[in-house]
Amino acid sequence: MPKGRLLTEHEWRSIGVQQSRGWVHYAIHRPEPHVLLFRRPLNTDPVTGLVDGKQIDPATGKVIG
């Protein structure tokens, strides 16, 4: 597992994290680096990961467009 940087969706799913679409790993909890912090915009479709038909920027967690 990479240390000191945020994980891509592919990376966190490959280590066994299972959750609906649209979540972005956004922070590292320095006291406990094994704790992964995720966020996603309100009204995200859990199946597609889209918000009102728009994609989410995986780097920032913000809606694109």
C-alpha positions as a Markdown table, in Angstrom:
| # | Residue | x | y | z |
|---|---|---|---|---|
| 1 | Met | 0.0 | 0.0 | 0.0 |
| 2 | Pro | 1.4 | 3.4 | -0.9 |
| 3 | Lys | 2.4 | 5.6 | 2.0 |
| 4 | Gly | 2.2 | 9.3 | 2.3 |
| 5 | Arg | -0.2 | 9.9 | -0.6 |
| 6 | Leu | -3.9 | 9.6 | -1.5 |
| 7 | Leu | -5.1 | 6.4 | -3.1 |
| 8 | Thr | -6.8 | 6.2 | -6.5 |
| 9 | Glu | -10.2 | 4.4 | -6.7 |
| 10 | His | -8.5 | 1.5 | -8.3 |
| 11 | Glu | -5.9 | 1.3 | -5.5 |
| 12 | Trp | -8.4 | 1.4 | -2.6 |
| 13 | Arg | -10.7 | -1.1 | -4.3 |
| 14 | Ser | -7.8 | -3.4 | -4.9 |
| 15 | Ile | -7.1 | -3.6 | -1.1 |
| 16 | Gly | -10.6 | -4.6 | -0.4 |
| 17 | Val | -12.5 | -1.4 | 0.3 |
| 18 | Gln | -16.1 | -1.9 | -0.9 |
| 19 | Gln | -18.5 | 1.1 | -1.2 |
| 20 | Ser | -20.8 | 2.7 | -3.8 |
| 21 | Arg | -19.5 | 4.8 | -6.7 |
| 22 | Gly | -18.4 | 8.4 | -6.4 |
| 23 | Trp | -16.3 | 8.3 | -3.2 |
| 24 | Val | -12.8 | 9.9 | -3.2 |
| 25 | His | -10.0 | 9.3 | -0.8 |
| 26 | Tyr | -9.3 | 12.8 | 0.3 |
| 27 | Ala | -7.1 | 12.9 | 3.4 |
| 28 | Ile | -4.5 | 10.9 | 5.4 |
| 29 | His | -5.1 | 10.8 | 9.2 |
| 30 | Arg | -1.4 | 11.1 | 10.3 |
| 31 | Pro | -1.9 | 9.7 | 13.8 |
| 32 | Glu | -3.5 | 6.6 | 12.3 |
| 33 | Pro | -2.4 | 6.2 | 8.7 |
| 34 | His | -4.4 | 2.9 | 8.3 |
| 35 | Val | -7.6 | 5.0 | 8.6 |
| 36 | Leu | -8.8 | 6.0 | 5.1 |
| 37 | Leu | -11.0 | 9.2 | 4.9 |
| 38 | Phe | -13.5 | 9.4 | 2.0 |
| 39 | Arg | -16.0 | 12.0 | 0.8 |
| 40 | Arg | -18.4 | 12.6 | -2.1 |
| 41 | Pro | -20.7 | 15.4 | -3.1 |
| 42 | Leu | -24.4 | 15.3 | -1.9 |
| 43 | Asn | -26.9 | 13.8 | -4.4 |
| 44 | Thr | -24.2 | 11.4 | -5.9 |
| 45 | Asp | -25.9 | 8.5 | -7.7 |
| 46 | Pro | -24.5 | 5.4 | -5.8 |
| 47 | Val | -24.6 | 3.3 | -9.0 |
| 48 | Thr | -23.0 | 5.6 | -11.5 |
| 49 | Gly | -21.0 | 7.9 | -9.2 |
| 50 | Leu | -22.4 | 10.9 | -11.1 |
| 51 | Val | -24.0 | 14.1 | -9.6 |
| 52 | Asp | -26.8 | 15.3 | -11.8 |
| 53 | Gly | -25.2 | 13.5 | -14.8 |
| 54 | Lys | -21.8 | 15.1 | -14.2 |
| 55 | Gln | -18.5 | 13.4 | -13.2 |
| 56 | Ile | -16.5 | 13.9 | -10.1 |
| 57 | Asp | -12.9 | 15.0 | -10.3 |
| 58 | Pro | -11.0 | 12.2 | -8.5 |
| 59 | Ala | -8.2 | 14.6 | -7.5 |
| 60 | Thr | -10.4 | 17.2 | -5.8 |
| 61 | Gly | -13.8 | 15.4 | -5.2 |
| 62 | Lys | -15.6 | 18.3 | -6.9 |
| 63 | Val | -18.2 | 18.1 | -9.7 |
| 64 | Ile | -16.7 | 18.6 | -13.2 |
| 65 | Gly | -18.7 | 20.9 | -15.5 |
